[in-house]
Amino acid sequence: MRTIGHRLPPEPATLPTAGRLRAACAINESVAALLPGGRIAAPKGVYRFRTLDEANRQQDAWLAEAMAETRPARQE
């Protein structure tokens, strides 16, 4: 393999800490509680969006749809 240049990749800006890992776990658990049965909010596939705003709107729509579909299961 040929190496060009002598720069090293930058160090990560933030390192994982116990507090950050606990916060990430809390977010994952709350999303998993909203979507029981292991359902994934977004359908499988490759999606291309013109803007991040458009991608965020689509992600919100998928999440709302998945929550509506699983609502009866959560009420039991």
PyMOL commands that set and color helices and strands:
alter all, ss='L'
color gray80, all
select helices_A, chain A and resi 18-34+36-38+52-69+71-75
alter helices_A, ss='H'
color red, helices_A
deselect
rebuild
show_as cartoon
